[in-house]
Structure formats: C-alpha cells, structure tokens
Amino acid sequence: MNIIVCIKQVPDTANIEIDPQTNTLIREGVESIINPFDMYAIEEAVRTKEKLNGNVIAVTMGPPQAEIALREAISMGVDEAVLVSDRAFAGSDTWATSYTLACAIRKIGKFDIIFCGKQAADGDTAQVGPGISMHLDIPQVTYVKKIEEVTADRARVERMTEEGYEIIEAPLPVLFTVVKEINEPRIPSLKGKMKAKSAQIKALTAKDLDADEKLLGLNGSPTQVVKIFTPPPREGGEMLTGSTEEIVDKLVKVLKDECKSKI
C-alpha cells in the first residue's frame, strides 16, 4: 500500500504580517509548525501503513525551512519525505498550490491513498485537498472521521456531516481529507526522532515537475488578493440588565420594534 500525506508548514503566531506589495503572508522570521489538521492526516497515514504493511511519503510545498515539518512527520512514522520548493511557487493560491502538488505526486509515482488535513490554519479554505484530487482525476472524500476498511482496490470511510455522518465507499486510488475526530496524533519516539534527524529529504523544483510554468506561483493563480484591511470596530449595541425574565421581556420588545421599523 503506497500512501502519500500532504502537509503544510504554517505560522505559529496570531501576529501575522502581510506583504503590502504582494498581499501574501510574510513567513520569513516567523516560527512555524505543522498545520494542526495535517497532524491528524499524518497519524492516519501511519496507522493505515501499520495495518497494511505500506509505505508513507510526506509531501510539502514551501520554502527550504519547511524541511523541518517533513522531519517531524518522519519522527511520527512517515518513511520518506519530499520538499517541493522553488521561488516560482511563491504567491500560489489554492488552485496553483493543488496543481503544483499534483504534479509532484505524479513525479513520485504510484500511490493508493492520499491523506490531507481538512484545511490549513492560515487560509481556512479547505480547497487544496479537493483541488489535488481534481488535478489527478481521482475520487475524493472530505471530512473523513473514520477509516472503516481498506482493501486492495477499495476503501470504506465515515464522512462527518452537519447532521451526523455518511458511510462512503470509494475505489483506489483516492484522496481523503480528515478531521480531528479521526484520531489522536502520537508523540514521536526517540527512535523516530533519531531517524528524522538523519533522513534524506528529496527536493523537487519547478523544472523537476514537468509542469506548465504559466500555471505556477502568483502569475498562475486565477485568484489574487487585491486588498487586505482590518474591518472597523462595530459601534452601538445596548446592554440589557435585570433578571432573566426582565432581560427576555426587553429583548422581545427590542426585536418587535426592530421588525416594525423594517415593515
């Protein structure tokens, strides 16, 4: 069983700064971590490998320092790691990112399952995983909360919904995006840390991918951020005081008056 897990290194801070020229995140000099949702993807990839005697390759797209995230993934049980890094990828939106990662995955070779976190903490779009499946032309199942069964050619999973969950069966190869309910990420062992420290990280550049250069980076992104600004603080509002019954009565009156003013 050949398994790929896509991860992302994200800023570990609430004080995010934006480049005023490109309207993209400034990552230099900012402490980074593995995207929290991707930790669950790593864990599930490793658990699947352990059940089916497979091989797990972690892939990330980012600057050279993203190698740190790959080594952490290896310390958790991942077998190999690939860093997709090139200045040509700078400023990629979710479409260009998913295209680039799909090209890298094709370059890696045969795979059965791709695991991704539900979304990235710095973008919150939840689009890259589905985008990868689109570019690779394989089925996808999002918001996976449990892997029920994996055979040589099919997988059955539970997919979380707002009302409960769905049981979905899909043919391999397939891409899953996972939610935090799926598992509890392990703490790296000393043996895992030692392996990660000496592991060879394979690097892929734009030239290595055989990709269309027009579809890479900021210039290849169909969506671009035109302006970023902090919205002004909301004004007004009224604090209701008194007992619970008094507050309810006041609130009902306010709502009735508001409704009347709209008619």
MARLUMVEX-165907 format. One record per residue: z, y, x of N, C-alpha, C, O in turn. Coordinates in steps of 0.2 Angstrom, whole numbers, plus 5000, padded with zeros to 4 digits. Layout:
N
ZYXZYXZYXZYX;...
This chain:
263
500049945004500050005000500050065004500550075008;499550105004499450165008499650225003499350244998;500150265006500450315002500450385006500550385012;500250435002500250505005500750545001500750544995;501150585005501550635001501450705004501450715010;501250745000501150815002501750855001502050854996;501850895006502450935006502351005008501751015011;502751055007502651125009503351155012503851135010;503251195017503751225020503851295017503351335016;504451315014504551375010505051415013505551385016;505051485012505651525015506251505012506351495005;506851505016507451485013507851545013508451555016;507651595009507951655008507751695001507251674999;508251734998508051764992507751834994507451874990;507751855001507451915003506751915006506651915012;506351895001505651885003505251955004505352005000;504851955009504552015010503752005010503551945011;503452055007502652045006502252085011502452145012;501752065013501252095017500952145013500552125009;500952215014500652265010499952265010499552285005;499652235015498952235016498552175012498052185009;498952115013498652055010498952035004498751995000;499552065002499952044996500151974997500151934991;500251945003500451875003501151875007501351925009;501551825006502151815009502151825017501751795020;502651855019502751865027503251805029503751805027;502951755032503351695034503651695041504051665043;503351745045503551745052504251775052504451825049;504651735056505351755057505851745051506351765052;505551705046505951685041506151615041505751575042;506851595041507051525041506751495035506651515029;506451435036506151395031506451325030506751295035;506251295024506551225023505951195019505451225018;506051125018505551085014505651105007506251115005;505151125004505151134997505651084993505451024993;506151114989506651064986506251004982506550954983;505851024978505450974974505150924978505050864976;504850944984504550894989505050844992504850794994;505650864992506150814995506150754990506250694993;506150764984506150704979505450664980505450604979;504950694981504250664982504350624988504050564988;504650644994504650605000505150544999504950495000;505650554995506150494994505750444990505850384991;505350464985505050414980504450384984504350324983;504150414988503650384993503950334997503650284998;504550345000504850305005505050245001505050185003;505350254995505650194991505050154989505150094989;504450184987503950144985503650104991503450044990;503650134997503450095003503950035004503749985006;504550045003505049995005505049935000505149875002;504849954994504749894989504049854990504049794989;503549894992502849864993502649855000502049835001;503049865005502849855012502249895013501749875016;502349965012501750005013501850055019502250035023;501450105019501450155024501450225021500950235017;501850265024501850335021501650385026501850385032;501150425024500950485028501150545025500950565019;501550595028501650655025501150705028500950705034;500950755023500450805025500650865023500950875017;500550915027500750985025500251035028499951025033;500151085024499651145026500051205028500451225023;500051225034500451285035500351305043499951275046;500751355045500751375052501051325056501351275054;500951335063501251275068501951265066502151205067;502351305064503151295063503251245058503751225057;502751235053502851185048502951115051503051065047;502751105057502951035060503651015059503750955059;504051065059504751055058504951015052505250965051;504551035046504651005040504350935040504650885037;503850915044503550855045504050805048504150745047;504350835053504850795057505450775053505750725053;505650825048506150805044505950745039506350705037;505350755037505050695032505050635036505250575033;504950635042504950565046505650545047505750485047;506150585048506850565048507050535042507550495042;506750545036506950515030506550455029506750415024;506150435033505750365032505050365032504750315031;504750425032504050435032503750405039504050415044;503150375039502950335045502550385050502550385056;502050425047501650465050501650535047501850545042;501350585051501350655048500750685051500450675056;500450735046499850765048499950845046500150855041;499850885051499850955050499150985050498750985054;499051015044498451055043498551125044498851155040;498251145050498451215052497851255055497551225060;497751315053497151355056497251425052497351425047;497051475056497051535054496551545048496651595044;496051505048495551505042495851485036495551505030;496451455036496851445029497251495027497551495021;497351545030497851605029497651635022497051645021;498151645018497951685011497751635006497451665001;497751575007497451525002497851534995498451534995;497451534990497851524983497851454982497751414986;498051434976498251364974497551324974497551264976;497051354972496351324972496151304979495951244981;496151354984495951344990496451294994496251254998;497051304992497551254996497451184994497451144998;497351174987497151104985496551074988496451014989;496051124988495451104991495551074998495251025001;495851125002495951105009496351045010496150995014;496951035006497250965007496850905005496950855008;496450915000496050864998495550845003495450785004;495250895007494850875012495250845018494950795021;495850865019496250825024496450755022496450715026;496550745016496750675013496050635014496150575016;495550655013494850615014494850605021494650545023;494950645025494950635033495450585035495250545039;496050575032496550525033496250455032496350415036;495950455026495650385024495950355018496150395013;495950295017496050255011496850275009497250275013;496950285003497550285000497650264993497150254990;498250244991498350214984498750264980498550274974;499250294982499650344979499750404983499850404989;499650464979499850524982500450554978500450554972;501050574982501550604979501650674980501450694986;501750714976501850784977502550804973502650774968;502850864975503350894971503050924965502450944965;503450934960503250964954502951034955502351054952;503251074959503051144961503351164967503851134969;503151224969503351254975503851304974503751344969;504451314977504951364976504651434977504951484974;504151444981503951514982503351534978503251594978;503051484974502551504970502651484963502451524958;502951434961503151404955502551394950502551404944;501951384953501351374949501251304946500951294941;501451254950501351184948500651164948500451124944;500251194952499451194951499151154957498651124956;499551144963499251114969499151044968498551014970;499651004966499550934965498950914960498550874962;498950944954498350934950497750954953497250924952;497751004957497151034960496850974965496250964966;497350944969497150894974496850834970496250814972;497050814964496850764961496150774958495650734958;496050844956495350864954494850864959494250834958;495050884965494550884971494350814973493850804975;494850774972494750704975494450654969494250604970;494450684963494150644957494550584956494250534955;495250594956495650534954496150554948496250614947;496450504945496850524939497550554942497750544948;497850594938498550624939499050614934498850604928;499650604935500150604930500750654933500950644938;500850704929501350764931502050744928502050714923;502550784931503250774929503450704928503750684923;503350664933503550594933504250594935504550624940;504650554930505350554931505550484933506150474935;505150434933505250364935504650324936504150324932;504650284941504150244943504350174940504750144943;504050144935504250084932503950024935504349974937;503350024937502949974940502349994944501950034942;502249964950501649974954501349904956501749864959;500749894954500349834956499849854961499749904963;499449804962498849814967498349864965498049894969;498349864958497749914955498049964950497650004948;498649954948498850004943499650024944499949994948;499850074940500550104941500750124934500350154930;501350104932501650124925502250174927502650154930;502250234924502750284925503050314919502650304913;503550344919503850384914503750454916503950474921;503450494911503250564912503750604907503750594901;504050654910504550694906504150744902503650774904;504350754896504150804891504650844888505250824890;504550894885505050934882505450894876505950914875;505050854873505350814868505750744870506150714867;505550724876505850664879505450634885505450674890;505050584884504650554889504150514886504150494881;503550504890503050464889502950414894503150424900;502750354892502550304897501850294898501450294893;501650304904500850314905500650264911501050254916;500150224910499850184914499250214917498850234913;499150204924498550234927498350194932498650154936;497650194933497350154939497450184945497550244946;497450144951497550174958496850184960496350144958;496750234964497150274967497350334962496950344957;497950354962498250404958498750454961498950444966;498750514958499250564961499750574956499650584950;500450574958500950594954501350654957501450664963;501550704952501950754954502650734951502650714945;503150744954503850714952504350774951504350824954;504850754947505350804945506050774948506050724951;506550824949507150804952507550744949507950714952;507350734943507750674939507550604942507850554940;507050604946506750534948507150504953507150444953;507550534957507950504962508450554965508550614963;508850534970509250574975509050564982509150514985;508750614985508450614992509050584997509650614996;508850545001509350515006509450565011509050615013;510050555015510150595021509950555027510050495027;509550585031509250555037509750515041510250545042;509550455043509950425048509850445055509450485056;510350425059510250445066509650415069509250445073;509450345067508850315070508250355067507750365071;508250375061507750415058507650485062507050505063;508250515064508150575067507850565074507450605077;508050515078507850495084507050485084506650505088;506850445079506150435078505750495077505150505079;506050545073505650605071505650655077505150685078;506150645081506150695087505550675092505250715095;505350605093504850585097504150575094503750555097;504150585087503550565084502950615086503050675087;502350585086501750625087501450645081501350605076;501350715080501150745074500350755075500150795079;499950725070499250735071499050805068499350825063;498650845071498450915069497750915067497350885070;497650945061496950955059496751025058497151065055;496251045060496051115060495451125055495251065052;495151175053494651185048494051145051493651115046;493851145057493251115060493351035059492851005058;493951015059494050945058493950915051493850855050;494050955046494050935039493350925036493250905031;492750955040492150955037492150985030491750965026;492451045030492551075023492051135023491751155029;491851165017491451225017491951285018492351295015;491751315024492151375026492251425021492651465021;491751435017491751485011492251475006492451515002;492551415006493051395001493751395004494251365001;493851415010494451415013494751485014494451535014;495451485014495851545015495751595010495551585004;495951655012495951715007495251725004495151734998;494751725008494051735006493751685001493351694997;494051625002493851564997494251554991494151504988;494751604990495151594985494951634979494851694979;494751604973494551634967495051684964494851734960;495651674965496151724963496551754968496651724974;496651824968496951854973497451904970497351934964;498051914973498551964971498352034972498152054978;498252074967497952144968498552194969498452234973;499152174966499752224967500352184966500352144961;500852194970501552174969502052224968502052274972;502452224963502952284962503552254959503452204955;504052284960504652274956504752304949504652364949;504752274944504752304937505352344937505952334939;505252404933505852454932506452414928506252374924;507052434929507552404926507552424918507352474916;507752374914507752394907508252434905508852434907;508152484900508552534898508852514891508552474888;509352554889509552544882510052484881510352464886;510052464875510452404874511152424871511352484872;511452384867512052404864512552344865512452294863;513152364867513752314867514052304861514352354859;514152244858514452234852515152214853515252164857;515652244850516352224851516652204845516452214839;517252174846517652144840517752074840517552044845;517952044834518051974833517351944833516851974832;517351874833516751844832516351854825515751874825;516751864820516451874813516251944813515651954810;516551994816516352064816515752074820515252104818;515652034826515052044830514452014826513952044827;514551954823514051924819513751974814513151984813;514252004810514052054805513652114808513152134805;513852134813513552194816512852174819512352214818;512852114822512152084824511652074818511052094819;511952054813511452044807511252104804510652114803;511652154804511452224802510952254807510452284804;511052244813510552274818509852244817509352274817;509852174816509252144815508852154809508252164809;509252164804508952184797508652254798508152274795;509052304801508752374802508152374806507652404804;508152324811507552324815506952294812506452324812;507052244807506552214803506252264798505652274798;506752304795506452354791506052414794505552434791;506252424800505852484804505152454806504752504807;505052394806504452364808503952354802503352354803;504252364796503852354790503452414788503052414783;
